[in-house]
Amino acid sequence: MKIGFHKWTLSIVGICIIFCFFFLYSEIYSKDVSNGKSVSFELQQNQTVSELAAKLEEKGIIRFSGLFKKYIVFRGVDKTMQPGVYRVEPPVTLARIVDALKNTRQNREEISLTILPGWNLKDIAAYFEKQNIAKEEEVYTLLGHPAQKTKFQFPIGDIKLFKDVPRSGSLEGYLAPETVRFYSDVTLEEVIEKFLHIREAQFSDQMLSDIKKQEKSIHDILTMASILEREVKHPEDRAMVANLFWRRLTANWALQADSTVHYAVEREDKQVFTTDEQRKFDSPWNTYKYPGLPPTPISIPSIDSIMAAIYPTQNSYWFFLTTLDTGEVKFSKTLEEHNAKVQKYLR
């Protein structure tokens, strides 16, 4: 009788062990709670395994928080997991969730950020806030304020090509217009650094050599290019206008670029012209009032505008206007000729 009882007991224990094994195997490797859909979750800074497990169980991503905690410790992932937003494709099993936390670079969600030519710091700050990268004021703290001589805080010295940028202004114009993919938990500093490195890479050794031969600085080129970007609609016209502007500077003429006045008064509308009152606005960015280049760029220039600033097309014109309908540039050699074209095309 006793032998039979022991055999029966052992059989029950064996069945329980087998059942537990298959249950655990199913819960860890087979049970998909996502109904065939991908899931995303966030591991926050300094969040514990217990806190993460409770959060995942609450959201229905896992069924048993206790099993999750034991399995993640068993895998050793609790020691290496990094904060961030993670995405797991179906089947969303407990094992695949832990795999995602282990392979952080492969499973973190990505976002695309796009900076467009012609944008200025106000556009960038508003865009980064909309994309949940940072608040506008945080952007201004690192990059500086538009049309203000406020010292920017970003460590530009780490970008070798830009280490001599004037510190009493902003980094207006220094970020490259580009679309870049980042992990969704990227920091504002990482975003800025990436766009700065892209801009740095746009300057070839030949371009840098030619800028030096012209006795200009990268800051000069970016500033001129930023004016061309806002002032001239078609890239093919910018090299002509660049030569005109450089010659005006050499002759100690005022550039008289309406785009710089718009920037100085922080005008938001798309009106091409400025008023007499605006042209009297006291700002070093106002190139009607002050000769020379403004203290900083006024926008993000495209590579086309940068090339036009470095390699202008020689000409003998001193004046130009841009037609309202097509954006075509009309050049003039004399003020009288220019005024006649103003009456013809802009009135």
Helices and strands as residue ranges (DSSP letters): H 2-25, I 26-30, E 39-43, H 49-58, H 65-75, G 77-79, E 84-88, H 94-102, H 104-107, E 110-114, H 121-130, H 136-143, G 156-158, G 160-162, E 179-183, H 188-202, H 205-213, H 218-231, H 235-250, H 258-264, H 276-279, H 303-310, E 319-322, E 329-332, H 335-345
